[in-house]
Amino acid sequence: MKYLKVGTSGLEVSAVTLGCMSYGDPDRGAHGWSLPEEPSREFIKRALELGITTFDTANIYSLGHSEEILGRCIRDFTRREEVVVATKVHGVMRPGPNGGGLSRRHIMEQIDASLRRLRTDYVDLYQIHRWDDTVPIEETMEALHDVVKAGKARYIGASSMHAWQFAKAQYTARLGGWTTFVSMQSQYNLLTREDERELHPFCLDQGVGLLPWSPLARGKLTRAWDESSDRIRTDPLGKTLYQQAEVEDRKIGDQVTAIAGDRGVTRAQVALAWLLHRPVVTSPIVGATKPHHLDDAVAAVDLTLGADEMSALEAHYVPHRMEGF
């Protein structure tokens, strides 16, 4: 395993992050395809054994149960100071006023709730899960700054927004003398590259590290093109993704398959290796519900693709409509 700094910050993370969205009681929240606690623990334990030190979750995942599982695993399998814990705020955690979003009240309420569930005094990275049009960005950025100054978060990050929104948040924080974001978590894979136009150049220019979610396009880059999964069939968001450029996207999938065959590696390793070659990327967030998912992710860190292979993987991409947020 390799370890890298997030952008130009001092935060050091493993080159692969384990995403914990798939871990949590399937009867809590909207993730009916998630794993209960006992099998989830085995994946977190295995990730630690493989050198993965960075774990990403969110308060909304199984309505907090994902955080609870991760907190217990850290207590049982490692030491808190040896891992990087990232969680998020924005999703609706209860009905009624102030139950979600990025207001000062909700942020302050939810950071304390996340810390209780994670059984820790602080998170390493506290991320806004989405943009909130209903709250002034000044209110959000000052609240996040206060979370950092209170010692409840070491760094802050953002996720899934347009480049102009991210720039507005960063410069608002600087004008206010508040903490700025060190990371951006956005959808990025061989089938979704729209952020290369504006968001990624801004991140590179400003020293922000990218933590891509869905690096394998919800598994579409790892299996036969027309094959489905329980998650795709039951996840409302998953049903809407990767439906736009069927002909061109299929050609990209074929290139992944061809290179994997030539190299004697899996398709997942090729797709992840392509991401890890991108200069803006710090640590892809990989979900794991089968043992080989973790093995493939770790193996991809040491897989070097040639210039011709990179070009072949990128050759058939066409513009897509922005989706996923």
Contacts in CASP RR format, 6 or more apart in sequence:
PFRMAT RR
TARGET T0000
AUTHOR 0000-0000-0000
METHOD contacts of the structure
MODEL  1
MKYLKVGTSGLEVSAVTLGCMSYGDPDRGAHGWSLPEEPSREFIKRALEL
GITTFDTANIYSLGHSEEILGRCIRDFTRREEVVVATKVHGVMRPGPNGG
GLSRRHIMEQIDASLRRLRTDYVDLYQIHRWDDTVPIEETMEALHDVVKA
GKARYIGASSMHAWQFAKAQYTARLGGWTTFVSMQSQYNLLTREDERELH
PFCLDQGVGLLPWSPLARGKLTRAWDESSDRIRTDPLGKTLYQQAEVEDR
KIGDQVTAIAGDRGVTRAQVALAWLLHRPVVTSPIVGATKPHHLDDAVAA
VDLTLGADEMSALEAHYVPHRMEGF
1 14 0 8 1.000
1 15 0 8 1.000
1 16 0 8 1.000
1 50 0 8 1.000
1 51 0 8 1.000
1 52 0 8 1.000
1 53 0 8 1.000
1 298 0 8 1.000
1 301 0 8 1.000
2 14 0 8 1.000
2 15 0 8 1.000
2 301 0 8 1.000
3 12 0 8 1.000
3 13 0 8 1.000
3 14 0 8 1.000
3 15 0 8 1.000
3 53 0 8 1.000
4 12 0 8 1.000
4 13 0 8 1.000
4 15 0 8 1.000
4 282 0 8 1.000
4 283 0 8 1.000
5 11 0 8 1.000
5 12 0 8 1.000
5 13 0 8 1.000
5 282 0 8 1.000
6 12 0 8 1.000
6 13 0 8 1.000
6 125 0 8 1.000
6 155 0 8 1.000
6 182 0 8 1.000
6 183 0 8 1.000
6 209 0 8 1.000
6 211 0 8 1.000
6 282 0 8 1.000
6 283 0 8 1.000
7 182 0 8 1.000
7 183 0 8 1.000
7 207 0 8 1.000
7 208 0 8 1.000
7 209 0 8 1.000
7 282 0 8 1.000
8 207 0 8 1.000
9 155 0 8 1.000
9 182 0 8 1.000
9 183 0 8 1.000
9 207 0 8 1.000
9 209 0 8 1.000
11 84 0 8 1.000
11 124 0 8 1.000
11 125 0 8 1.000
11 154 0 8 1.000
11 155 0 8 1.000
11 182 0 8 1.000
12 84 0 8 1.000
13 53 0 8 1.000
13 54 0 8 1.000
13 84 0 8 1.000
13 282 0 8 1.000
13 283 0 8 1.000
14 51 0 8 1.000
14 52 0 8 1.000
14 53 0 8 1.000
14 54 0 8 1.000
14 84 0 8 1.000
14 283 0 8 1.000
15 276 0 8 1.000
15 282 0 8 1.000
15 283 0 8 1.000
15 301 0 8 1.000
16 52 0 8 1.000
16 54 0 8 1.000
16 272 0 8 1.000
16 283 0 8 1.000
16 284 0 8 1.000
16 286 0 8 1.000
16 297 0 8 1.000
16 298 0 8 1.000
16 300 0 8 1.000
16 301 0 8 1.000
17 52 0 8 1.000
17 54 0 8 1.000
17 55 0 8 1.000
17 56 0 8 1.000
17 86 0 8 1.000
17 211 0 8 1.000
17 283 0 8 1.000
17 284 0 8 1.000
17 285 0 8 1.000
17 286 0 8 1.000
18 43 0 8 1.000
18 44 0 8 1.000
18 47 0 8 1.000
18 52 0 8 1.000
18 54 0 8 1.000
18 55 0 8 1.000
18 56 0 8 1.000
18 285 0 8 1.000
18 286 0 8 1.000
18 287 0 8 1.000
18 288 0 8 1.000
18 294 0 8 1.000
19 55 0 8 1.000
19 56 0 8 1.000
19 57 0 8 1.000
19 285 0 8 1.000
19 286 0 8 1.000
19 287 0 8 1.000
19 288 0 8 1.000
20 40 0 8 1.000
20 44 0 8 1.000
20 55 0 8 1.000
20 56 0 8 1.000
20 57 0 8 1.000
20 61 0 8 1.000
20 66 0 8 1.000
20 69 0 8 1.000
20 70 0 8 1.000
20 287 0 8 1.000
21 31 0 8 1.000
21 34 0 8 1.000
21 57 0 8 1.000
21 58 0 8 1.000
21 61 0 8 1.000
21 66 0 8 1.000
21 287 0 8 1.000
22 31 0 8 1.000
22 33 0 8 1.000
22 34 0 8 1.000
22 35 0 8 1.000
22 40 0 8 1.000
22 287 0 8 1.000
22 288 0 8 1.000
22 289 0 8 1.000
23 34 0 8 1.000
23 35 0 8 1.000
23 37 0 8 1.000
23 40 0 8 1.000
23 43 0 8 1.000
23 44 0 8 1.000
23 57 0 8 1.000
23 61 0 8 1.000
23 62 0 8 1.000
23 65 0 8 1.000
23 66 0 8 1.000
23 69 0 8 1.000
23 70 0 8 1.000
24 31 0 8 1.000
24 34 0 8 1.000
24 35 0 8 1.000
24 36 0 8 1.000
24 37 0 8 1.000
24 40 0 8 1.000
24 61 0 8 1.000
24 62 0 8 1.000
24 65 0 8 1.000
24 66 0 8 1.000
24 69 0 8 1.000
25 34 0 8 1.000
25 36 0 8 1.000
25 37 0 8 1.000
25 62 0 8 1.000
25 65 0 8 1.000
26 32 0 8 1.000
26 33 0 8 1.000
26 34 0 8 1.000
26 35 0 8 1.000
26 36 0 8 1.000
26 62 0 8 1.000
28 62 0 8 1.000
28 63 0 8 1.000
28 64 0 8 1.000
28 65 0 8 1.000
29 62 0 8 1.000
29 63 0 8 1.000
30 236 0 8 1.000
31 61 0 8 1.000
31 62 0 8 1.000
31 235 0 8 1.000
32 234 0 8 1.000
33 230 0 8 1.000
33 231 0 8 1.000
33 234 0 8 1.000
33 235 0 8 1.000
34 61 0 8 1.000
34 62 0 8 1.000
34 66 0 8 1.000
35 43 0 8 1.000
35 289 0 8 1.000
37 65 0 8 1.000
37 69 0 8 1.000
37 72 0 8 1.000
40 69 0 8 1.000
40 73 0 8 1.000
41 69 0 8 1.000
41 72 0 8 1.000
41 73 0 8 1.000
41 76 0 8 1.000
43 288 0 8 1.000
43 289 0 8 1.000
43 294 0 8 1.000
44 55 0 8 1.000
44 69 0 8 1.000
44 70 0 8 1.000
44 73 0 8 1.000
44 77 0 8 1.000
45 73 0 8 1.000
45 77 0 8 1.000
46 291 0 8 1.000
46 294 0 8 1.000
47 55 0 8 1.000
47 288 0 8 1.000
47 294 0 8 1.000
48 77 0 8 1.000
48 78 0 8 1.000
48 83 0 8 1.000
50 294 0 8 1.000
50 295 0 8 1.000
50 298 0 8 1.000
51 298 0 8 1.000
52 294 0 8 1.000
52 297 0 8 1.000
52 298 0 8 1.000
53 82 0 8 1.000
53 83 0 8 1.000
53 84 0 8 1.000
54 83 0 8 1.000
54 84 0 8 1.000
54 86 0 8 1.000
54 283 0 8 1.000
55 70 0 8 1.000
55 74 0 8 1.000
55 83 0 8 1.000
55 84 0 8 1.000
55 85 0 8 1.000
55 86 0 8 1.000
56 86 0 8 1.000
56 87 0 8 1.000
56 185 0 8 1.000
56 211 0 8 1.000
56 285 0 8 1.000
57 66 0 8 1.000
57 67 0 8 1.000
57 70 0 8 1.000
57 85 0 8 1.000
57 86 0 8 1.000
57 87 0 8 1.000
57 88 0 8 1.000
58 66 0 8 1.000
58 67 0 8 1.000
58 87 0 8 1.000
58 88 0 8 1.000
58 89 0 8 1.000
58 91 0 8 1.000
58 127 0 8 1.000
58 129 0 8 1.000
59 67 0 8 1.000
59 87 0 8 1.000
59 88 0 8 1.000
59 89 0 8 1.000
59 91 0 8 1.000
59 93 0 8 1.000
59 110 0 8 1.000
59 113 0 8 1.000
59 114 0 8 1.000
59 117 0 8 1.000
60 88 0 8 1.000
60 90 0 8 1.000
60 91 0 8 1.000
60 92 0 8 1.000
60 93 0 8 1.000
60 129 0 8 1.000
61 67 0 8 1.000
63 93 0 8 1.000
64 93 0 8 1.000
64 114 0 8 1.000
64 117 0 8 1.000
67 87 0 8 1.000
67 114 0 8 1.000
67 117 0 8 1.000
67 118 0 8 1.000
68 117 0 8 1.000
68 118 0 8 1.000
70 85 0 8 1.000
70 118 0 8 1.000
71 117 0 8 1.000
71 118 0 8 1.000
71 119 0 8 1.000
71 120 0 8 1.000
72 119 0 8 1.000
74 80 0 8 1.000
74 83 0 8 1.000
74 85 0 8 1.000
74 118 0 8 1.000
74 119 0 8 1.000
74 120 0 8 1.000
75 119 0 8 1.000
80 120 0 8 1.000
84 124 0 8 1.000
84 125 0 8 1.000
85 118 0 8 1.000
85 120 0 8 1.000
85 123 0 8 1.000
85 124 0 8 1.000
85 125 0 8 1.000
86 123 0 8 1.000
86 124 0 8 1.000
86 125 0 8 1.000
86 126 0 8 1.000
86 127 0 8 1.000
86 211 0 8 1.000
87 114 0 8 1.000
87 118 0 8 1.000
87 123 0 8 1.000
87 125 0 8 1.000
87 126 0 8 1.000
87 127 0 8 1.000
88 126 0 8 1.000
88 127 0 8 1.000
88 128 0 8 1.000
88 129 0 8 1.000
88 159 0 8 1.000
89 101 0 8 1.000
89 102 0 8 1.000
89 106 0 8 1.000
89 107 0 8 1.000
89 110 0 8 1.000
89 111 0 8 1.000
89 114 0 8 1.000
89 126 0 8 1.000
89 127 0 8 1.000
89 128 0 8 1.000
89 129 0 8 1.000
90 100 0 8 1.000
90 101 0 8 1.000
90 102 0 8 1.000
90 128 0 8 1.000
90 129 0 8 1.000
90 130 0 8 1.000
90 132 0 8 1.000
91 100 0 8 1.000
91 101 0 8 1.000
91 129 0 8 1.000
91 130 0 8 1.000
92 99 0 8 1.000
92 100 0 8 1.000
92 101 0 8 1.000
93 99 0 8 1.000
93 100 0 8 1.000
93 110 0 8 1.000
93 113 0 8 1.000
94 100 0 8 1.000
98 105 0 8 1.000
98 106 0 8 1.000
98 109 0 8 1.000
99 106 0 8 1.000
100 106 0 8 1.000
100 110 0 8 1.000
101 132 0 8 1.000
101 134 0 8 1.000
101 135 0 8 1.000
102 128 0 8 1.000
102 132 0 8 1.000
102 135 0 8 1.000
102 139 0 8 1.000
102 140 0 8 1.000
102 143 0 8 1.000
103 132 0 8 1.000
103 135 0 8 1.000
103 139 0 8 1.000
103 140 0 8 1.000
103 143 0 8 1.000
104 139 0 8 1.000
104 140 0 8 1.000
104 142 0 8 1.000
104 143 0 8 1.000
107 140 0 8 1.000
107 143 0 8 1.000
107 144 0 8 1.000
107 147 0 8 1.000
108 143 0 8 1.000
108 146 0 8 1.000
108 147 0 8 1.000
111 123 0 8 1.000
111 126 0 8 1.000
111 147 0 8 1.000
111 152 0 8 1.000
111 153 0 8 1.000
112 152 0 8 1.000
114 123 0 8 1.000
115 121 0 8 1.000
115 122 0 8 1.000
115 123 0 8 1.000
115 152 0 8 1.000
121 151 0 8 1.000
121 152 0 8 1.000
122 151 0 8 1.000
122 152 0 8 1.000
122 153 0 8 1.000
122 154 0 8 1.000
123 152 0 8 1.000
123 153 0 8 1.000
123 154 0 8 1.000
124 153 0 8 1.000
124 154 0 8 1.000
124 155 0 8 1.000
125 153 0 8 1.000
125 154 0 8 1.000
125 155 0 8 1.000
125 156 0 8 1.000
125 157 0 8 1.000
125 182 0 8 1.000
125 183 0 8 1.000
126 144 0 8 1.000
126 147 0 8 1.000
126 148 0 8 1.000
126 152 0 8 1.000
126 153 0 8 1.000
126 155 0 8 1.000
126 156 0 8 1.000
126 157 0 8 1.000
127 156 0 8 1.000
127 157 0 8 1.000
127 158 0 8 1.000
127 159 0 8 1.000
127 183 0 8 1.000
127 185 0 8 1.000
128 140 0 8 1.000
128 144 0 8 1.000
128 156 0 8 1.000
128 157 0 8 1.000
128 158 0 8 1.000
128 159 0 8 1.000
129 159 0 8 1.000
129 160 0 8 1.000
130 159 0 8 1.000
130 160 0 8 1.000
130 161 0 8 1.000
130 325 0 8 1.000
131 160 0 8 1.000
131 161 0 8 1.000
131 162 0 8 1.000
131 165 0 8 1.000
131 325 0 8 1.000
132 140 0 8 1.000
137 168 0 8 1.000
137 169 0 8 1.000
137 172 0 8 1.000
138 172 0 8 1.000
138 176 0 8 1.000
140 169 0 8 1.000
141 169 0 8 1.000
141 172 0 8 1.000
141 173 0 8 1.000
141 176 0 8 1.000
141 178 0 8 1.000
141 179 0 8 1.000
142 176 0 8 1.000
142 178 0 8 1.000
144 153 0 8 1.000
144 156 0 8 1.000
144 178 0 8 1.000
144 179 0 8 1.000
145 173 0 8 1.000
145 177 0 8 1.000
145 178 0 8 1.000
145 179 0 8 1.000
147 153 0 8 1.000
147 156 0 8 1.000
148 154 0 8 1.000
148 155 0 8 1.000
148 156 0 8 1.000
148 179 0 8 1.000
149 179 0 8 1.000
155 179 0 8 1.000
155 182 0 8 1.000
155 183 0 8 1.000
156 179 0 8 1.000
156 180 0 8 1.000
156 181 0 8 1.000
156 182 0 8 1.000
157 181 0 8 1.000
157 182 0 8 1.000
157 183 0 8 1.000
157 184 0 8 1.000
157 185 0 8 1.000
158 166 0 8 1.000
158 169 0 8 1.000
158 181 0 8 1.000
158 183 0 8 1.000
158 184 0 8 1.000
158 185 0 8 1.000
159 184 0 8 1.000
159 185 0 8 1.000
159 186 0 8 1.000
159 213 0 8 1.000
160 185 0 8 1.000
160 186 0 8 1.000
160 187 0 8 1.000
160 213 0 8 1.000
160 324 0 8 1.000
160 325 0 8 1.000
161 186 0 8 1.000
161 325 0 8 1.000
162 198 0 8 1.000
162 199 0 8 1.000
162 322 0 8 1.000
163 195 0 8 1.000
163 198 0 8 1.000
163 199 0 8 1.000
163 202 0 8 1.000
164 198 0 8 1.000
166 181 0 8 1.000
166 184 0 8 1.000
166 199 0 8 1.000
166 202 0 8 1.000
167 202 0 8 1.000
169 181 0 8 1.000
170 180 0 8 1.000
170 181 0 8 1.000
170 206 0 8 1.000
172 178 0 8 1.000
173 179 0 8 1.000
173 180 0 8 1.000
173 181 0 8 1.000
174 180 0 8 1.000
181 208 0 8 1.000
182 208 0 8 1.000
182 209 0 8 1.000
183 208 0 8 1.000
183 209 0 8 1.000
183 210 0 8 1.000
183 211 0 8 1.000
183 282 0 8 1.000
184 199 0 8 1.000
184 203 0 8 1.000
184 208 0 8 1.000
184 209 0 8 1.000
184 210 0 8 1.000
184 211 0 8 1.000
185 210 0 8 1.000
185 211 0 8 1.000
185 212 0 8 1.000
185 213 0 8 1.000
185 285 0 8 1.000
186 195 0 8 1.000
186 199 0 8 1.000
186 210 0 8 1.000
186 212 0 8 1.000
186 213 0 8 1.000
187 195 0 8 1.000
187 212 0 8 1.000
187 213 0 8 1.000
187 214 0 8 1.000
187 323 0 8 1.000
187 324 0 8 1.000
187 325 0 8 1.000
188 195 0 8 1.000
188 210 0 8 1.000
188 212 0 8 1.000
188 213 0 8 1.000
188 214 0 8 1.000
188 215 0 8 1.000
188 275 0 8 1.000
188 278 0 8 1.000
188 281 0 8 1.000
189 212 0 8 1.000
189 214 0 8 1.000
189 215 0 8 1.000
189 216 0 8 1.000
189 217 0 8 1.000
189 221 0 8 1.000
189 271 0 8 1.000
189 275 0 8 1.000
190 217 0 8 1.000
190 221 0 8 1.000
190 252 0 8 1.000
190 253 0 8 1.000
190 256 0 8 1.000
190 271 0 8 1.000
190 274 0 8 1.000
190 313 0 8 1.000
190 314 0 8 1.000
190 317 0 8 1.000
191 217 0 8 1.000
191 220 0 8 1.000
191 221 0 8 1.000
191 242 0 8 1.000
191 249 0 8 1.000
191 252 0 8 1.000
191 317 0 8 1.000
191 320 0 8 1.000
192 214 0 8 1.000
192 217 0 8 1.000
192 241 0 8 1.000
192 242 0 8 1.000
192 320 0 8 1.000
192 323 0 8 1.000
193 317 0 8 1.000
193 320 0 8 1.000
194 319 0 8 1.000
194 320 0 8 1.000
194 322 0 8 1.000
200 210 0 8 1.000
200 278 0 8 1.000
200 280 0 8 1.000
202 208 0 8 1.000
203 209 0 8 1.000
203 210 0 8 1.000
203 280 0 8 1.000
204 279 0 8 1.000
204 280 0 8 1.000
209 280 0 8 1.000
209 281 0 8 1.000
209 282 0 8 1.000
210 278 0 8 1.000
210 280 0 8 1.000
210 281 0 8 1.000
210 282 0 8 1.000
211 282 0 8 1.000
211 283 0 8 1.000
211 284 0 8 1.000
211 285 0 8 1.000
212 275 0 8 1.000
212 281 0 8 1.000
212 284 0 8 1.000
212 285 0 8 1.000
213 285 0 8 1.000
214 241 0 8 1.000
215 271 0 8 1.000
215 272 0 8 1.000
215 275 0 8 1.000
215 284 0 8 1.000
215 285 0 8 1.000
215 286 0 8 1.000
216 222 0 8 1.000
216 268 0 8 1.000
216 271 0 8 1.000
216 272 0 8 1.000
216 286 0 8 1.000
217 241 0 8 1.000
217 242 0 8 1.000
217 271 0 8 1.000
218 229 0 8 1.000
218 231 0 8 1.000
218 232 0 8 1.000
218 238 0 8 1.000
218 241 0 8 1.000
218 242 0 8 1.000
219 229 0 8 1.000
219 268 0 8 1.000
220 242 0 8 1.000
220 249 0 8 1.000
220 253 0 8 1.000
221 252 0 8 1.000
221 253 0 8 1.000
221 256 0 8 1.000
221 267 0 8 1.000
221 268 0 8 1.000
221 271 0 8 1.000
222 266 0 8 1.000
222 267 0 8 1.000
222 268 0 8 1.000
222 271 0 8 1.000
223 267 0 8 1.000
225 250 0 8 1.000
225 253 0 8 1.000
225 254 0 8 1.000
231 238 0 8 1.000
232 238 0 8 1.000
232 239 0 8 1.000
233 239 0 8 1.000
237 324 0 8 1.000
240 323 0 8 1.000
240 324 0 8 1.000
241 323 0 8 1.000
241 324 0 8 1.000
242 249 0 8 1.000
244 320 0 8 1.000
244 321 0 8 1.000
244 323 0 8 1.000
245 318 0 8 1.000
245 320 0 8 1.000
248 316 0 8 1.000
248 317 0 8 1.000
248 318 0 8 1.000
249 316 0 8 1.000
251 316 0 8 1.000
252 313 0 8 1.000
252 316 0 8 1.000
252 317 0 8 1.000
253 267 0 8 1.000
255 312 0 8 1.000
255 313 0 8 1.000
255 315 0 8 1.000
255 316 0 8 1.000
256 267 0 8 1.000
256 270 0 8 1.000
256 271 0 8 1.000
256 313 0 8 1.000
257 267 0 8 1.000
258 312 0 8 1.000
259 270 0 8 1.000
259 305 0 8 1.000
259 309 0 8 1.000
259 312 0 8 1.000
259 313 0 8 1.000
260 266 0 8 1.000
260 267 0 8 1.000
260 269 0 8 1.000
260 270 0 8 1.000
263 269 0 8 1.000
263 270 0 8 1.000
263 303 0 8 1.000
265 299 0 8 1.000
265 303 0 8 1.000
266 292 0 8 1.000
266 296 0 8 1.000
266 299 0 8 1.000
268 293 0 8 1.000
268 296 0 8 1.000
268 297 0 8 1.000
268 300 0 8 1.000
269 296 0 8 1.000
269 299 0 8 1.000
269 300 0 8 1.000
269 303 0 8 1.000
270 300 0 8 1.000
270 303 0 8 1.000
270 305 0 8 1.000
270 313 0 8 1.000
272 284 0 8 1.000
272 286 0 8 1.000
272 296 0 8 1.000
272 297 0 8 1.000
272 300 0 8 1.000
272 303 0 8 1.000
273 300 0 8 1.000
273 303 0 8 1.000
273 304 0 8 1.000
273 305 0 8 1.000
274 305 0 8 1.000
274 310 0 8 1.000
274 313 0 8 1.000
275 281 0 8 1.000
275 284 0 8 1.000
276 284 0 8 1.000
276 300 0 8 1.000
276 301 0 8 1.000
277 305 0 8 1.000
277 310 0 8 1.000
284 297 0 8 1.000
286 293 0 8 1.000
286 294 0 8 1.000
286 297 0 8 1.000
287 293 0 8 1.000
288 294 0 8 1.000
288 297 0 8 1.000
305 313 0 8 1.000
END
